[in-house]
Structures are given as C-alpha cells and as structure tokens.
Amino acid sequence: MILLTGDTHGALCPFLRRLIPYQPRARDTVIVCGDFGFVWNTPAQLQALARLSELPFTVAFIDGNHEDFDLLGTYPQEEWNGGTVRRIAGNTVHLMRGQHYEIEGCRIFTMGGGYSRDKALRTEHLSWWREELPCRAEYETALAALSRIGYETDLILTHTLPRSAVPLLGLHPDPHEAALSAFLERMYRRMRFRMWYAGHFHVNRLLREDLAVLHDAVAVVRAETII
C-alpha cells in the first residue's frame, strides 16, 4: 500500500495523526508531496527526523520550496526502485526531480520544486534557497526520463501544479514559477497517466478527475487501483 499526503513542514505529530486510520506497516510506503521539512538543520527538526527514522514503514518525499537544500544536498545518492534517491535514513528517502520509480508495482514520476511567495520574509541559506526551483540540468534529467518511459506512467507527483490547473484554485499563476508550471503543463498535456497529485497549496481538493491537491488528506494507492 502506498499512502500519499501533502506538506508536513517537519511537524511530526500532525503527520503521524494523518496516518492513524491507515496503520501503515513495514511493507508500506508513505510519500509526502513536498515541503517535507524534516531535513532541516535545527536541533528540533533533526530530533524529529531521528524519530521519523524509527518508523517501520518507508517514508519518501519529493522536495517542495521550503526545504533546507544545503543540508539535503549532503546526503548520499543511490539507485532505488528504478530511479535515483537521496538516502536520508534507513527508512527515509528523497525522491529526486525528474526521476521514475516503480514502488509496490506502481510506476511513479516525480518532479519537486516550487516558488516561495513569502521569499521576502526569508533569509537565504537560513530559510530560503535558490534551489527551490529546478535548474536546467534537472529539466534535462526529467526530459530524458520521460523519453525513456515513453511519456507513460501510473502516478505523477509534484509539489506545484501545471499552469492551467492553478486558476482552478482561484489563484493566478505565479510569474516566478512560470518555467516550472509551463514544464508541468506540457507534461500534463502529453503524458499518459492515471493520476497526478500535488501539494503546496494547503488545500485538499480534486481539481480534475486525474488531478488532485493534497494538504492533510491521505490518498491510498494500490498497484491495481487508485482510491
């Protein structure tokens, strides 16, 4: 069983409360759609990460815009389920940008990143990082992976949304995020997939029959069906 949820921002107890109805076990995988926030260079967050690493199931996350990218970049990379991850702890992995995995029989393409609208209130290398948005090399990695899989997968996991989906939340597309949202829009129009999940917007909403935003809700995914 795969469980998908939205931003956790390093808050351990609320994260665990979301999972109580599902009782994930050792064979299960919980995936956070960005703004994971546990890999953060403060004593409180590092302590929470240590507690998280003791959980019996796999915890995976794509990066959002609120991550400590300096610290995240220090973790070793390895091949895992068909794609490249950063191994954070024994049970915790970072699903990197432009990667394709097969997890519990489900094919998953990941593309993290997003823009911080509160950037002006943050400090570079302390609470904000330029790496929040993908670089050219990461787009090239994504395009190579998409070509390799023939633009077909089961799930797409991103932090932000394709450009045309943002107005469905009553918002205007952010011009600072234009390159990423346009890239995701091209993916949305070209790819064959079963379901797309994003985080970032702090709402739980089904925007289209194949596109949903998660905050504190949990989506249950199995190889044979999506609930």
ZALO-54121 format. One record per residue (C-alpha): residue number from 1; residue in three letters; x, y, z. Coordinates in steps of 0.5 Angstrom, whole numbers, plus 500, padded with zeros to 3 digits. Example, Ala and Ser with C-alpha at 12.3 -4.5 7.8 and 13.67 -1.06 7.14 Angstrom:
+-----+--------+-----+-----+-----+
: num : residu :   x :   y :   z :
+-----+--------+-----+-----+-----+
:   1 :    ALA : 525 : 491 : 516 :
:   2 :    SER : 527 : 498 : 514 :
+-----+--------+-----+-----+-----+
This chain:
+-----+--------+-----+-----+-----+
: num : residu :   x :   y :   z :
+-----+--------+-----+-----+-----+
:   1 :    MET : 500 : 500 : 500 :
:   2 :    ILE : 502 : 507 : 498 :
:   3 :    LEU : 500 : 513 : 502 :
:   4 :    LEU : 500 : 520 : 499 :
:   5 :    THR : 500 : 526 : 503 :
:   6 :    GLY : 501 : 534 : 503 :
:   7 :    ASP : 506 : 538 : 506 :
:   8 :    THR : 509 : 536 : 513 :
:   9 :    HIS : 513 : 542 : 515 :
:  10 :    GLY : 517 : 538 : 520 :
:  11 :    ALA : 511 : 537 : 524 :
:  12 :    LEU : 512 : 530 : 527 :
:  13 :    CYS : 506 : 529 : 531 :
:  14 :    PRO : 501 : 532 : 526 :
:  15 :    PHE : 504 : 528 : 521 :
:  16 :    LEU : 503 : 521 : 525 :
:  17 :    ARG : 496 : 523 : 526 :
:  18 :    ARG : 494 : 523 : 519 :
:  19 :    LEU : 497 : 516 : 518 :
:  20 :    ILE : 493 : 513 : 524 :
:  21 :    PRO : 487 : 511 : 520 :
:  22 :    TYR : 491 : 507 : 515 :
:  23 :    GLN : 496 : 504 : 520 :
:  24 :    PRO : 502 : 503 : 515 :
:  25 :    ARG : 506 : 497 : 516 :
:  26 :    ALA : 513 : 495 : 514 :
:  27 :    ARG : 512 : 494 : 507 :
:  28 :    ASP : 508 : 500 : 506 :
:  29 :    THR : 511 : 507 : 503 :
:  30 :    VAL : 508 : 514 : 505 :
:  31 :    ILE : 510 : 519 : 501 :
:  32 :    VAL : 510 : 527 : 502 :
:  33 :    CYS : 509 : 531 : 496 :
:  34 :    GLY : 514 : 537 : 498 :
:  35 :    ASP : 515 : 541 : 504 :
:  36 :    PHE : 518 : 535 : 508 :
:  37 :    GLY : 521 : 540 : 513 :
:  38 :    PHE : 524 : 534 : 517 :
:  39 :    VAL : 531 : 535 : 514 :
:  40 :    TRP : 533 : 542 : 517 :
:  41 :    ASN : 539 : 544 : 520 :
:  42 :    THR : 536 : 546 : 527 :
:  43 :    PRO : 536 : 541 : 533 :
:  44 :    ALA : 528 : 541 : 534 :
:  45 :    GLN : 528 : 538 : 526 :
:  46 :    LEU : 534 : 534 : 527 :
:  47 :    GLN : 531 : 530 : 533 :
:  48 :    ALA : 524 : 530 : 529 :
:  49 :    LEU : 528 : 526 : 524 :
:  50 :    ALA : 531 : 522 : 528 :
:  51 :    ARG : 524 : 520 : 531 :
:  52 :    LEU : 522 : 519 : 524 :
:  53 :    SER : 527 : 514 : 522 :
:  54 :    GLU : 525 : 509 : 527 :
:  55 :    LEU : 518 : 508 : 524 :
:  56 :    PRO : 517 : 501 : 521 :
:  57 :    PHE : 515 : 503 : 514 :
:  58 :    THR : 518 : 507 : 508 :
:  59 :    VAL : 518 : 515 : 508 :
:  60 :    ALA : 519 : 518 : 502 :
:  61 :    PHE : 518 : 525 : 500 :
:  62 :    ILE : 519 : 530 : 494 :
:  63 :    ASP : 522 : 537 : 495 :
:  64 :    GLY : 518 : 543 : 496 :
:  65 :    ASN : 520 : 550 : 496 :
:  66 :    HIS : 521 : 550 : 504 :
:  67 :    GLU : 527 : 545 : 505 :
:  68 :    ASP : 534 : 546 : 507 :
:  69 :    PHE : 537 : 545 : 501 :
:  70 :    ASP : 544 : 546 : 503 :
:  71 :    LEU : 543 : 540 : 508 :
:  72 :    LEU : 539 : 536 : 503 :
:  73 :    GLY : 545 : 536 : 498 :
:  74 :    THR : 550 : 533 : 503 :
:  75 :    TYR : 546 : 526 : 503 :
:  76 :    PRO : 549 : 521 : 499 :
:  77 :    GLN : 545 : 519 : 493 :
:  78 :    GLU : 544 : 512 : 491 :
:  79 :    GLU : 539 : 508 : 486 :
:  80 :    TRP : 533 : 505 : 489 :
:  81 :    ASN : 527 : 502 : 485 :
:  82 :    GLY : 529 : 504 : 479 :
:  83 :    GLY : 531 : 512 : 480 :
:  84 :    THR : 536 : 516 : 484 :
:  85 :    VAL : 534 : 518 : 491 :
:  86 :    ARG : 538 : 521 : 497 :
:  87 :    ARG : 538 : 516 : 503 :
:  88 :    ILE : 536 : 520 : 509 :
:  89 :    ALA : 536 : 515 : 514 :
:  90 :    GLY : 535 : 507 : 514 :
:  91 :    ASN : 527 : 508 : 512 :
:  92 :    THR : 527 : 515 : 509 :
:  93 :    VAL : 529 : 517 : 502 :
:  94 :    HIS : 528 : 524 : 498 :
:  95 :    LEU : 525 : 522 : 491 :
:  96 :    MET : 529 : 527 : 487 :
:  97 :    ARG : 527 : 531 : 481 :
:  98 :    GLY : 526 : 528 : 474 :
:  99 :    GLN : 526 : 521 : 477 :
: 100 :    HIS : 522 : 515 : 475 :
: 101 :    TYR : 521 : 509 : 480 :
: 102 :    GLU : 517 : 503 : 481 :
: 103 :    ILE : 514 : 503 : 488 :
: 104 :    GLU : 510 : 497 : 490 :
: 105 :    GLY : 508 : 495 : 483 :
: 106 :    CYS : 506 : 503 : 482 :
: 107 :    ARG : 510 : 507 : 477 :
: 108 :    ILE : 511 : 514 : 479 :
: 109 :    PHE : 515 : 520 : 476 :
: 110 :    THR : 517 : 526 : 481 :
: 111 :    MET : 518 : 533 : 480 :
: 112 :    GLY : 519 : 537 : 486 :
: 113 :    GLY : 520 : 544 : 487 :
: 114 :    GLY : 516 : 551 : 487 :
: 115 :    TYR : 517 : 558 : 489 :
: 116 :    SER : 516 : 561 : 496 :
: 117 :    ARG : 511 : 567 : 496 :
: 118 :    ASP : 514 : 569 : 502 :
: 119 :    LYS : 521 : 570 : 500 :
: 120 :    ALA : 522 : 577 : 502 :
: 121 :    LEU : 521 : 575 : 509 :
: 122 :    ARG : 526 : 569 : 509 :
: 123 :    THR : 534 : 569 : 509 :
: 124 :    GLU : 538 : 566 : 504 :
: 125 :    HIS : 541 : 559 : 507 :
: 126 :    LEU : 537 : 560 : 513 :
: 127 :    SER : 530 : 560 : 511 :
: 128 :    TRP : 530 : 560 : 503 :
: 129 :    TRP : 535 : 557 : 498 :
: 130 :    ARG : 535 : 559 : 490 :
: 131 :    GLU : 535 : 551 : 489 :
: 132 :    GLU : 527 : 551 : 491 :
: 133 :    LEU : 526 : 552 : 483 :
: 134 :    PRO : 529 : 547 : 478 :
: 135 :    CYS : 536 : 548 : 475 :
: 136 :    ARG : 537 : 547 : 467 :
: 137 :    ALA : 540 : 540 : 469 :
: 138 :    GLU : 534 : 538 : 473 :
: 139 :    TYR : 530 : 539 : 467 :
: 140 :    GLU : 534 : 536 : 462 :
: 141 :    THR : 534 : 530 : 467 :
: 142 :    ALA : 527 : 530 : 467 :
: 143 :    LEU : 526 : 530 : 460 :
: 144 :    ALA : 531 : 524 : 459 :
: 145 :    ALA : 527 : 520 : 464 :
: 146 :    LEU : 520 : 522 : 460 :
: 147 :    SER : 523 : 520 : 454 :
: 148 :    ARG : 526 : 513 : 457 :
: 149 :    ILE : 519 : 511 : 459 :
: 150 :    GLY : 515 : 514 : 453 :
: 151 :    TYR : 511 : 519 : 457 :
: 152 :    GLU : 507 : 514 : 460 :
: 153 :    THR : 507 : 512 : 468 :
: 154 :    ASP : 502 : 511 : 473 :
: 155 :    LEU : 502 : 517 : 478 :
: 156 :    ILE : 506 : 524 : 477 :
: 157 :    LEU : 508 : 527 : 484 :
: 158 :    THR : 510 : 534 : 484 :
: 159 :    HIS : 510 : 540 : 489 :
: 160 :    THR : 506 : 545 : 485 :
: 161 :    LEU : 501 : 545 : 479 :
: 162 :    PRO : 501 : 545 : 472 :
: 163 :    ARG : 500 : 552 : 469 :
: 164 :    SER : 493 : 551 : 467 :
: 165 :    ALA : 491 : 548 : 474 :
: 166 :    VAL : 493 : 554 : 478 :
: 167 :    PRO : 486 : 558 : 477 :
: 168 :    LEU : 482 : 552 : 479 :
: 169 :    LEU : 484 : 554 : 486 :
: 170 :    GLY : 482 : 561 : 485 :
: 171 :    LEU : 489 : 564 : 484 :
: 172 :    HIS : 493 : 567 : 479 :
: 173 :    PRO : 500 : 563 : 476 :
: 174 :    ASP : 506 : 566 : 480 :
: 175 :    PRO : 510 : 569 : 474 :
: 176 :    HIS : 516 : 567 : 479 :
: 177 :    GLU : 514 : 560 : 478 :
: 178 :    ALA : 513 : 561 : 470 :
: 179 :    ALA : 518 : 556 : 468 :
: 180 :    LEU : 516 : 550 : 472 :
: 181 :    SER : 509 : 551 : 471 :
: 182 :    ALA : 510 : 551 : 464 :
: 183 :    PHE : 514 : 545 : 464 :
: 184 :    LEU : 509 : 541 : 468 :
: 185 :    GLU : 503 : 544 : 463 :
: 186 :    ARG : 507 : 541 : 458 :
: 187 :    MET : 508 : 534 : 462 :
: 188 :    TYR : 500 : 534 : 463 :
: 189 :    ARG : 498 : 535 : 456 :
: 190 :    ARG : 503 : 530 : 453 :
: 191 :    MET : 503 : 524 : 458 :
: 192 :    ARG : 499 : 518 : 459 :
: 193 :    PHE : 498 : 517 : 467 :
: 194 :    ARG : 493 : 515 : 472 :
: 195 :    MET : 493 : 520 : 477 :
: 196 :    TRP : 497 : 527 : 479 :
: 197 :    TYR : 498 : 529 : 486 :
: 198 :    ALA : 501 : 536 : 488 :
: 199 :    GLY : 502 : 539 : 495 :
: 200 :    HIS : 504 : 547 : 496 :
: 201 :    PHE : 497 : 550 : 496 :
: 202 :    HIS : 495 : 548 : 503 :
: 203 :    VAL : 488 : 545 : 501 :
: 204 :    ASN : 485 : 538 : 500 :
: 205 :    ARG : 482 : 539 : 493 :
: 206 :    LEU : 480 : 534 : 487 :
: 207 :    LEU : 481 : 539 : 481 :
: 208 :    ARG : 480 : 535 : 475 :
: 209 :    GLU : 479 : 527 : 475 :
: 210 :    ASP : 486 : 526 : 474 :
: 211 :    LEU : 489 : 532 : 478 :
: 212 :    ALA : 489 : 533 : 486 :
: 213 :    VAL : 492 : 537 : 491 :
: 214 :    LEU : 493 : 534 : 498 :
: 215 :    HIS : 495 : 538 : 504 :
: 216 :    ASP : 493 : 534 : 511 :
: 217 :    ALA : 489 : 529 : 507 :
: 218 :    VAL : 491 : 522 : 505 :
: 219 :    ALA : 491 : 518 : 498 :
: 220 :    VAL : 491 : 511 : 498 :
: 221 :    VAL : 494 : 508 : 492 :
: 222 :    ARG : 495 : 501 : 490 :
: 223 :    ALA : 498 : 498 : 484 :
: 224 :    GLU : 491 : 495 : 482 :
: 225 :    THR : 487 : 501 : 483 :
: 226 :    ILE : 487 : 508 : 486 :
: 227 :    ILE : 482 : 510 : 492 :
+-----+--------+-----+-----+-----+
